[in-house]
Amino acid sequence: MLFAGHDFAAPRRTKDRDWAAVEAVLGAGLRYEGFETCGCGREPKYRPRTSAQVRARRRIAARKGLTAAEALALRDPADA
């Protein structure tokens, strides 16, 4: 069992592609957290929701030399 974060909302059981995105995010060491470390506020963090979004970010990571975690945290892959 792996803790996904306080802001994790599980996809439906039948949504295999969405679960693949969750697996990629957690496998890269990211969590679904929006809380700041001090606990005084919230900063929403982007996480891909579909496998297509994961693939796009992985392609950008390969081109730009980013780590998987850096690429998956990008809201817009064009920002890399």
QUIBEL-V670238 format. One record per backbone hydrogen bond with DSSP energy under -1.0 kcal/mol. NH is the residue of the N-H (numbers start at 1). CO is the residue of the C=O. E is the energy in kcal/mol with one decimal. If there is no record, write none. Layout:
[[NH:CO:E] [NH:CO:E]]
This chain:
[[7:32:-2.5] [8:5:-1.1] [15:12:-1.5] [16:14:-1.6] [19:15:-2.0] [20:16:-1.8] [21:17:-1.4] [22:18:-1.9] [23:19:-2.5] [24:20:-2.0] [25:21:-2.3] [26:22:-2.6] [27:23:-2.3] [28:24:-1.4] [29:26:-1.2] [30:25:-2.0] [32:4:-3.6] [33:31:-1.5] [36:41:-1.9] [39:36:-1.4] [43:34:-3.4] [54:50:-1.6] [55:51:-2.5] [56:52:-2.2] [57:53:-1.8] [58:54:-2.2] [59:55:-2.2] [60:56:-1.8] [61:57:-2.2] [62:58:-2.1] [63:59:-2.0] [64:60:-2.8] [65:61:-1.6] [66:61:-1.2] [71:67:-2.3] [72:68:-2.6] [73:69:-1.3] [74:71:-1.2] [79:76:-2.2] [80:77:-1.4]]
